[in-house]
Amino acid sequence: MRKRILLLLAGCLLCVFVTWLSILLTNPPLTEPAVRIWTITEPEAAYQDKININTATLDELCYAEGVGTVTAQKILDYLQAHGPITQIEELDAVDGIGEKRLEELKKIFYAA
């Protein structure tokens, strides 16, 4: 009985070792270029809790105080006509967006 338990335990350990080895050989650790690519695509710490305005939806744009569906649609139309922006301040060209609304937009959104 003891011999069977020891054989069963040895078999389990062998299975664990073989599984670990196969995972290690098929999924090598990240190399320097892979780490660099990941960090480039990761948003800056200042933007971690914000939404990229260039990819925001109508509903997300309405999160900002003072921005309703009409203004949000104007922002989307502006982005579609002019392409992605690099600074939130570029939205002052949108009709109905002044300094106060820009400040509210900056609290929730970033441009990149």
C-alpha positions in Angstrom: 0.0 0.0 0.0 2.8 2.4 0.9 4.6 1.6 -2.3 1.5 2.5 -4.3 1.1 5.8 -2.6 4.8 6.6 -3.2 4.5 5.7 -6.9 1.3 7.8 -7.2 3.0 10.7 -5.6 6.1 10.3 -7.8 3.8 10.2 -10.9 2.0 13.4 -9.8 5.3 15.2 -9.3 6.5 14.0 -12.7 3.4 15.4 -14.3 3.8 18.7 -12.6 7.4 18.9 -13.6 6.6 18.0 -17.3 3.8 20.6 -17.4 6.0 23.3 -15.9 8.8 22.5 -18.3 6.5 22.6 -21.4 5.1 26.0 -20.3 8.5 27.3 -19.8 9.7 26.2 -23.2 6.7 27.3 -25.1 6.3 30.7 -23.4 9.7 32.3 -23.0 10.0 35.4 -20.8 9.6 38.8 -22.3 12.7 40.2 -24.0 13.8 43.8 -23.9 12.1 44.8 -27.2 8.8 43.2 -26.1 8.9 45.1 -22.8 9.7 48.3 -24.6 6.7 47.9 -27.0 4.4 47.2 -24.0 5.6 50.3 -22.2 5.2 52.5 -25.3 1.5 51.5 -25.7 0.8 51.9 -22.0 -0.8 55.3 -21.3 1.2 57.7 -19.1 0.4 57.6 -15.4 -1.3 61.0 -15.6 -3.8 59.5 -18.0 -4.5 56.2 -16.2 -8.0 57.2 -15.1 -8.9 59.3 -18.1 -10.5 58.4 -21.5 -8.8 59.2 -24.8 -11.0 61.8 -26.4 -10.1 60.6 -29.9 -11.8 57.2 -29.2 -14.5 58.4 -26.9 -18.2 57.5 -27.6 -21.1 59.9 -27.4 -22.1 58.6 -24.0 -18.5 59.0 -22.7 -18.3 62.6 -23.9 -21.5 63.3 -22.0 -19.7 62.5 -18.7 -18.1 65.9 -18.6 -20.1 68.5 -16.8 -21.9 70.9 -19.1 -21.5 68.6 -22.1 -24.8 67.3 -23.4 -25.6 65.2 -26.4 -25.6 68.1 -28.8 -22.1 69.3 -27.8 -20.9 65.8 -27.6 -22.0 65.2 -31.2 -20.3 68.5 -32.3 -17.1 67.1 -30.7 -17.4 63.8 -32.6 -18.2 65.7 -35.8 -15.1 67.9 -35.3 -12.9 64.8 -34.7 -14.3 63.1 -37.8 -13.7 66.1 -40.0 -10.3 67.1 -38.6 -8.9 63.8 -37.4 -7.4 63.0 -34.0 -6.2 65.8 -31.8 -3.1 66.0 -29.7 -4.3 68.5 -27.1 -7.7 69.0 -25.5 -7.3 72.8 -26.2 -7.8 72.1 -29.9 -11.5 71.6 -29.1 -12.0 75.4 -28.6 -12.7 75.5 -32.3 -15.9 73.5 -31.7 -18.9 75.7 -31.5 -20.2 75.8 -27.9 -16.9 74.9 -26.2 -15.3 77.6 -24.2 -12.7 77.8 -21.5 -15.0 76.4 -18.8 -16.0 73.4 -20.8 -12.4 72.8 -21.8 -11.5 72.6 -18.1 -14.3 70.1 -17.5 -13.2 68.0 -20.5 -9.6 68.0 -19.2 -10.8 66.3 -15.9 -12.1 63.3 -17.8 -10.3 63.1 -21.1 -6.8 63.3 -22.6 -5.7 63.6 -26.2 -2.9 61.6 -27.7 
